Amino acid sequence: MKILLIRFSALGDVAMTLPVVWSLARQYPDLKITILSRKSFSALFELLPPNVDFIGADFKVEHRGVMGLHRLFYKVLNPLKFDYVADLHWVLRSMILGFRFRLAGIPIAHIDKGRAQKAELTRREDKEFVPLRTSFERYADVFAKLGFPIKFDFTSIFEGKGDLSVISDFTGPKGKDRWIGIAPFAKHQGKMYPLNKMEKVVEYFEKQPQLKLFLFGAGSEEHEVLSKWKAKYPSVLVAEGNLRMKTELILMSHLDVMISMDSANMHLASLVGTPVVSIWGATHPFAGFLGWKQKESNCVQVDLDCRPCSVFGNKPCFRGDYACMNSIDMQTIIDCVEKIGAAPNLTK
């Protein structure tokens, strides 16, 4: 039997499919699983079990627009003769493809995103402040609808740690040093700790003995910030521009802790079994997007009546001051890192 899994974006949401796909592949070894996502995400799926394949869509050129989706279906997908389709995205692109599969008589199930419950969680007044089903559970629900219930048994894409020798020219040997990663960026202001405050965190850890600090980011604006920090704190190593996604995952697997926003790097670190100190502002773990097996006790956040105000952090702050982020003290972040044991005795 063959099943097609569809999830195009965003990177963090695509990363959250891996524990589900891994469990599905291991528990149903005779099931041929094909993942359809953006071709730029292919590195995420290179280490999955042998009954998992990947198809990369190119929405900028070849598969752009309705005609591009038409080519994707008839030239790539339809010839593979899938028995089931699992739509883990449920957006216009996947709906168009799903419509064509339905016309061909292929059973389809799609994700229930829980929009009503999320609206109740994030509304300004009378919030229903309760934890919702996680994205992992919602993805698993789709496969259960198709007759493939799952028990989660995923730990790491490396089933241990990645091969450090591949990147040792960049990282140097691990030795007894503690390794801390910091991913200071997020797509929206409501999800990003102020950079001037995060720089103070970088400055603090950079001064500590037997500790190596790695910075993560992507894109020209983030490159500019990280380059300035590198110039001021020369012992810091910047992964951006030196490593690709696959080798970043190897590095993340050897970190003692990752400090991240509610963003893709939280999920990437989670996929390699690394504990994450995650910083939350406009969003909240209750919405179901906390990284795989991460602890809510390692989530740095402040209690405000207005939180959470957004599922994705993309809404402007109605107060105008982003107190959810600006009121977080850097010492709280440092203390949380120490609590995990990644930087013992640093605050004493």
ChimeraX attribute file (.defattr): number of C-alpha atoms within 10 A of each C-alpha:
attribute: neighborCount
match mode: 1-to-1
recipient: residues
	/A:1	10
	/A:2	15
	/A:3	22
	/A:4	22
	/A:5	23
	/A:6	25
	/A:7	21
	/A:8	24
	/A:9	13
	/A:10	15
	/A:11	19
	/A:12	17
	/A:13	19
	/A:14	20
	/A:15	25
	/A:16	24
	/A:17	19
	/A:18	20
	/A:19	23
	/A:20	22
	/A:21	26
	/A:22	24
	/A:23	19
	/A:24	25
	/A:25	20
	/A:26	19
	/A:27	16
	/A:28	15
	/A:29	13
	/A:30	11
	/A:31	16
	/A:32	17
	/A:33	25
	/A:34	21
	/A:35	21
	/A:36	21
	/A:37	21
	/A:38	20
	/A:39	14
	/A:40	12
	/A:41	22
	/A:42	17
	/A:43	14
	/A:44	19
	/A:45	18
	/A:46	14
	/A:47	14
	/A:48	17
	/A:49	17
	/A:50	12
	/A:51	17
	/A:52	21
	/A:53	16
	/A:54	20
	/A:55	18
	/A:56	14
	/A:57	21
	/A:58	16
	/A:59	15
	/A:60	9
	/A:61	9
	/A:62	13
	/A:63	16
	/A:64	15
	/A:65	12
	/A:66	12
	/A:67	11
	/A:68	16
	/A:69	20
	/A:70	17
	/A:71	15
	/A:72	19
	/A:73	19
	/A:74	12
	/A:75	11
	/A:76	12
	/A:77	18
	/A:78	14
	/A:79	9
	/A:80	14
	/A:81	13
	/A:82	18
	/A:83	15
	/A:84	21
	/A:85	25
	/A:86	25
	/A:87	25
	/A:88	26
	/A:89	22
	/A:90	19
	/A:91	12
	/A:92	9
	/A:93	14
	/A:94	19
	/A:95	14
	/A:96	16
	/A:97	19
	/A:98	23
	/A:99	13
	/A:100	15
	/A:101	20
	/A:102	13
	/A:103	8
	/A:104	11
	/A:105	11
	/A:106	15
	/A:107	16
	/A:108	20
	/A:109	18
	/A:110	24
	/A:111	19
	/A:112	15
	/A:113	16
	/A:114	14
	/A:115	10
	/A:116	8
	/A:117	17
	/A:118	23
	/A:119	16
	/A:120	15
	/A:121	25
	/A:122	22
	/A:123	16
	/A:124	15
	/A:125	11
	/A:126	10
	/A:127	18
	/A:128	14
	/A:129	16
	/A:130	12
	/A:131	14
	/A:132	17
	/A:133	15
	/A:134	20
	/A:135	24
	/A:136	21
	/A:137	15
	/A:138	19
	/A:139	23
	/A:140	25
	/A:141	20
	/A:142	22
	/A:143	26
	/A:144	13
	/A:145	15
	/A:146	16
	/A:147	10
	/A:148	15
	/A:149	16
	/A:150	20
	/A:151	11
	/A:152	17
	/A:153	13
	/A:154	19
	/A:155	17
	/A:156	21
	/A:157	24
	/A:158	16
	/A:159	12
	/A:160	12
	/A:161	18
	/A:162	21
	/A:163	14
	/A:164	18
	/A:165	12
	/A:166	12
	/A:167	17
	/A:168	12
	/A:169	9
	/A:170	15
	/A:171	17
	/A:172	11
	/A:173	12
	/A:174	13
	/A:175	8
	/A:176	8
	/A:177	14
	/A:178	20
	/A:179	22
	/A:180	23
	/A:181	26
	/A:182	22
	/A:183	22
	/A:184	25
	/A:185	23
	/A:186	19
	/A:187	14
	/A:188	14
	/A:189	18
	/A:190	25
	/A:191	26
	/A:192	26
	/A:193	24
	/A:194	16
	/A:195	12
	/A:196	8
	/A:197	14
	/A:198	18
	/A:199	16
	/A:200	13
	/A:201	17
	/A:202	19
	/A:203	15
	/A:204	14
	/A:205	17
	/A:206	19
	/A:207	14
	/A:208	13
	/A:209	11
	/A:210	12
	/A:211	17
	/A:212	21
	/A:213	21
	/A:214	22
	/A:215	20
	/A:216	24
	/A:217	20
	/A:218	14
	/A:219	9
	/A:220	9
	/A:221	10
	/A:222	15
	/A:223	16
	/A:224	11
	/A:225	14
	/A:226	23
	/A:227	14
	/A:228	11
	/A:229	18
	/A:230	15
	/A:231	10
	/A:232	11
	/A:233	16
	/A:234	10
	/A:235	14
	/A:236	21
	/A:237	19
	/A:238	22
	/A:239	22
	/A:240	19
	/A:241	11
	/A:242	11
	/A:243	16
	/A:244	13
	/A:245	16
	/A:246	16
	/A:247	18
	/A:248	19
	/A:249	23
	/A:250	23
	/A:251	26
	/A:252	27
	/A:253	27
	/A:254	22
	/A:255	24
	/A:256	20
	/A:257	25
	/A:258	29
	/A:259	26
	/A:260	26
	/A:261	25
	/A:262	29
	/A:263	27
	/A:264	22
	/A:265	30
	/A:266	27
	/A:267	25
	/A:268	24
	/A:269	30
	/A:270	27
	/A:271	26
	/A:272	24
	/A:273	26
	/A:274	23
	/A:275	25
	/A:276	31
	/A:277	26
	/A:278	27
	/A:279	26
	/A:280	26
	/A:281	29
	/A:282	29
	/A:283	23
	/A:284	25
	/A:285	20
	/A:286	18
	/A:287	24
	/A:288	17
	/A:289	23
	/A:290	23
	/A:291	28
	/A:292	26
	/A:293	14
	/A:294	19
	/A:295	14
	/A:296	15
	/A:297	10
	/A:298	18
	/A:299	22
	/A:300	19
	/A:301	24
	/A:302	17
	/A:303	9
	/A:304	11
	/A:305	11
	/A:306	18
	/A:307	22
	/A:308	26
	/A:309	27
	/A:310	24
	/A:311	20
	/A:312	18
	/A:313	22
	/A:314	15
	/A:315	13
	/A:316	15
	/A:317	17
	/A:318	10
	/A:319	8
	/A:320	7
	/A:321	11
	/A:322	19
	/A:323	17
	/A:324	25
	/A:325	21
	/A:326	14
	/A:327	13
	/A:328	19
	/A:329	13
	/A:330	16
	/A:331	13
	/A:332	12
	/A:333	21
	/A:334	18
	/A:335	15
	/A:336	20
	/A:337	24
	/A:338	17
	/A:339	13
	/A:340	15
	/A:341	13
	/A:342	20
	/A:343	24
	/A:344	13
	/A:345	9
	/A:346	14
	/A:347	10
	/A:348	5
